[in-house]
């Protein structure tokens, strides 16, 4: 058991053997919460909003591929480009 002290800015140092046991590295993110009178730190992973949106689109089936060859990939790109270019822009009076 390790004893820690709360510093003047409410900072607490996690002892080395505890960091080693759970694999904490510099820059890791934790969620802090109080449970039954105890402070609990739970490791969390943060995902960029753009990546999260891309993952949601992929899960919804809004993705292309996988492609067996680069030619299949290029054909799919050209097909999508045609869809975009065939839409006429709105004209303003």
C-alpha atoms as an extended CHARMM CRD file, in Angstrom:
* protein
*
        93  EXT
         1         1  UNK       CA              0.0000000000        0.0000000000        0.0000000000  PROA      1               0.0000000000
         2         2  UNK       CA              1.2710000000        3.4510000000       -0.9140000000  PROA      2               0.0000000000
         3         3  UNK       CA              0.3690000000        6.6730000000        0.8560000000  PROA      3               0.0000000000
         4         4  UNK       CA             -0.0230000000        9.7770000000       -1.3220000000  PROA      4               0.0000000000
         5         5  UNK       CA             -0.5450000000       13.4300000000       -0.4610000000  PROA      5               0.0000000000
         6         6  UNK       CA             -2.8330000000       15.9400000000       -2.1420000000  PROA      6               0.0000000000
         7         7  UNK       CA             -0.6930000000       18.9040000000       -3.2120000000  PROA      7               0.0000000000
         8         8  UNK       CA             -1.6840000000       22.5910000000       -3.1200000000  PROA      8               0.0000000000
         9         9  UNK       CA             -3.2900000000       22.4330000000       -6.6040000000  PROA      9               0.0000000000
        10        10  UNK       CA             -5.0620000000       19.1530000000       -5.7280000000  PROA      10              0.0000000000
        11        11  UNK       CA             -2.4850000000       17.1370000000       -7.6240000000  PROA      11              0.0000000000
        12        12  UNK       CA             -1.7390000000       13.5570000000       -6.6070000000  PROA      12              0.0000000000
        13        13  UNK       CA              1.2520000000       11.4940000000       -7.7340000000  PROA      13              0.0000000000
        14        14  UNK       CA              0.4790000000        7.8950000000       -8.6860000000  PROA      14              0.0000000000
        15        15  UNK       CA              3.1970000000        5.7010000000       -7.1500000000  PROA      15              0.0000000000
        16        16  UNK       CA              5.5710000000        3.9470000000       -9.5580000000  PROA      16              0.0000000000
        17        17  UNK       CA              4.5480000000        0.3860000000       -8.6490000000  PROA      17              0.0000000000
        18        18  UNK       CA              0.8660000000        1.2570000000       -9.2150000000  PROA      18              0.0000000000
        19        19  UNK       CA              1.6510000000        2.8630000000      -12.6050000000  PROA      19              0.0000000000
        20        20  UNK       CA              3.6380000000       -0.2160000000      -13.6000000000  PROA      20              0.0000000000
        21        21  UNK       CA              0.8900000000       -2.5880000000      -12.4620000000  PROA      21              0.0000000000
        22        22  UNK       CA             -1.8260000000       -0.9510000000      -14.5750000000  PROA      22              0.0000000000
        23        23  UNK       CA              0.3760000000        0.3620000000      -17.3970000000  PROA      23              0.0000000000
        24        24  UNK       CA             -0.0880000000        4.1270000000      -17.0240000000  PROA      24              0.0000000000
        25        25  UNK       CA              1.9220000000        6.2910000000      -19.4200000000  PROA      25              0.0000000000
        26        26  UNK       CA              2.4220000000       10.0320000000      -19.7250000000  PROA      26              0.0000000000
        27        27  UNK       CA             -0.5520000000       11.5280000000      -21.5770000000  PROA      27              0.0000000000
        28        28  UNK       CA             -3.0550000000        8.8100000000      -20.6380000000  PROA      28              0.0000000000
        29        29  UNK       CA             -6.5860000000       10.0410000000      -19.9670000000  PROA      29              0.0000000000
        30        30  UNK       CA             -8.7390000000        8.9690000000      -17.0290000000  PROA      30              0.0000000000
        31        31  UNK       CA            -12.3020000000        9.5660000000      -15.9070000000  PROA      31              0.0000000000
        32        32  UNK       CA            -12.4170000000       10.5400000000      -12.2290000000  PROA      32              0.0000000000
        33        33  UNK       CA            -15.4970000000        9.7660000000      -10.1690000000  PROA      33              0.0000000000
        34        34  UNK       CA            -16.5340000000        9.2360000000       -6.5700000000  PROA      34              0.0000000000
        35        35  UNK       CA            -17.9100000000        5.7980000000       -5.6600000000  PROA      35              0.0000000000
        36        36  UNK       CA            -18.9570000000        4.9140000000       -2.1230000000  PROA      36              0.0000000000
        37        37  UNK       CA            -16.6750000000        7.5390000000       -0.6030000000  PROA      37              0.0000000000
        38        38  UNK       CA            -13.6670000000        6.5840000000       -2.7580000000  PROA      38              0.0000000000
        39        39  UNK       CA            -12.0210000000        8.2970000000       -5.7050000000  PROA      39              0.0000000000
        40        40  UNK       CA            -11.9130000000        6.0280000000       -8.7460000000  PROA      40              0.0000000000
        41        41  UNK       CA             -9.8440000000        6.7410000000      -11.8730000000  PROA      41              0.0000000000
        42        42  UNK       CA            -10.9320000000        4.7780000000      -14.9330000000  PROA      42              0.0000000000
        43        43  UNK       CA             -8.7800000000        4.7750000000      -18.1020000000  PROA      43              0.0000000000
        44        44  UNK       CA            -10.5450000000        6.3090000000      -21.1120000000  PROA      44              0.0000000000
        45        45  UNK       CA             -9.6770000000        6.6760000000      -24.7560000000  PROA      45              0.0000000000
        46        46  UNK       CA            -10.6040000000        9.8800000000      -26.5050000000  PROA      46              0.0000000000
        47        47  UNK       CA            -11.5950000000        9.7480000000      -30.1600000000  PROA      47              0.0000000000
        48        48  UNK       CA            -11.4910000000       12.7530000000      -32.4620000000  PROA      48              0.0000000000
        49        49  UNK       CA            -14.9790000000       13.8590000000      -33.5570000000  PROA      49              0.0000000000
        50        50  UNK       CA            -14.1550000000       13.3190000000      -37.2470000000  PROA      50              0.0000000000
        51        51  UNK       CA            -12.9470000000        9.7910000000      -36.5740000000  PROA      51              0.0000000000
        52        52  UNK       CA            -16.0390000000        9.0650000000      -34.4810000000  PROA      52              0.0000000000
        53        53  UNK       CA            -18.2770000000       10.2660000000      -37.3250000000  PROA      53              0.0000000000
        54        54  UNK       CA            -16.3640000000        8.1410000000      -39.8220000000  PROA      54              0.0000000000
        55        55  UNK       CA            -16.7220000000        5.0890000000      -37.5910000000  PROA      55              0.0000000000
        56        56  UNK       CA            -20.4830000000        5.7140000000      -37.3020000000  PROA      56              0.0000000000
        57        57  UNK       CA            -20.7960000000        6.0300000000      -41.0980000000  PROA      57              0.0000000000
        58        58  UNK       CA            -18.8460000000        2.7940000000      -41.5500000000  PROA      58              0.0000000000
        59        59  UNK       CA            -21.1120000000        0.9630000000      -39.0840000000  PROA      59              0.0000000000
        60        60  UNK       CA            -24.1460000000        2.3260000000      -40.9740000000  PROA      60              0.0000000000
        61        61  UNK       CA            -22.8070000000        0.8090000000      -44.1960000000  PROA      61              0.0000000000
        62        62  UNK       CA            -21.8510000000        4.1240000000      -45.7890000000  PROA      62              0.0000000000
        63        63  UNK       CA            -18.4140000000        3.0080000000      -46.9090000000  PROA      63              0.0000000000
        64        64  UNK       CA            -16.6580000000        1.7020000000      -49.9890000000  PROA      64              0.0000000000
        65        65  UNK       CA            -14.4260000000       -1.2980000000      -50.3890000000  PROA      65              0.0000000000
        66        66  UNK       CA            -12.4480000000       -3.2800000000      -49.6080000000  PROA      66              0.0000000000
        67        67  UNK       CA            -10.9980000000       -3.4050000000      -53.0780000000  PROA      67              0.0000000000
        68        68  UNK       CA             -9.0160000000       -6.3120000000      -54.4670000000  PROA      68              0.0000000000
        69        69  UNK       CA             -7.0320000000       -4.1460000000      -56.8820000000  PROA      69              0.0000000000
        70        70  UNK       CA             -6.1280000000       -0.5120000000      -57.3600000000  PROA      70              0.0000000000
        71        71  UNK       CA             -8.1650000000       -0.5210000000      -60.5820000000  PROA      71              0.0000000000
        72        72  UNK       CA            -11.3280000000       -1.3700000000      -58.6330000000  PROA      72              0.0000000000
        73        73  UNK       CA            -10.5160000000        1.4500000000      -56.2290000000  PROA      73              0.0000000000
        74        74  UNK       CA            -10.0290000000        3.9740000000      -59.0430000000  PROA      74              0.0000000000
        75        75  UNK       CA            -13.2270000000        2.8400000000      -60.7830000000  PROA      75              0.0000000000
        76        76  UNK       CA            -15.1900000000        3.4220000000      -57.5730000000  PROA      76              0.0000000000
        77        77  UNK       CA            -13.6410000000        6.9010000000      -57.2070000000  PROA      77              0.0000000000
        78        78  UNK       CA            -14.5480000000        7.8290000000      -60.7860000000  PROA      78              0.0000000000
        79        79  UNK       CA            -18.1000000000        6.5530000000      -60.2940000000  PROA      79              0.0000000000
        80        80  UNK       CA            -18.5460000000        8.7190000000      -57.1930000000  PROA      80              0.0000000000
        81        81  UNK       CA            -16.9780000000       11.7240000000      -58.9360000000  PROA      81              0.0000000000
        82        82  UNK       CA            -19.5150000000       11.4000000000      -61.7670000000  PROA      82              0.0000000000
        83        83  UNK       CA            -22.3520000000       11.4700000000      -59.2400000000  PROA      83              0.0000000000
        84        84  UNK       CA            -21.0390000000       14.6880000000      -57.7510000000  PROA      84              0.0000000000
        85        85  UNK       CA            -20.2650000000       16.4020000000      -61.0690000000  PROA      85              0.0000000000
        86        86  UNK       CA            -23.6780000000       15.5970000000      -62.6400000000  PROA      86              0.0000000000
        87        87  UNK       CA            -25.4950000000       17.6480000000      -60.0230000000  PROA      87              0.0000000000
        88        88  UNK       CA            -26.1460000000       21.1150000000      -61.3750000000  PROA      88              0.0000000000
        89        89  UNK       CA            -25.3300000000       24.0330000000      -59.1140000000  PROA      89              0.0000000000
        90        90  UNK       CA            -28.1980000000       26.2620000000      -58.0630000000  PROA      90              0.0000000000
        91        91  UNK       CA            -28.2570000000       29.6050000000      -59.8200000000  PROA      91              0.0000000000
        92        92  UNK       CA            -29.0410000000       32.7330000000      -57.9510000000  PROA      92              0.0000000000
        93        93  UNK       CA            -31.0550000000       35.5050000000      -59.6370000000  PROA      93              0.0000000000
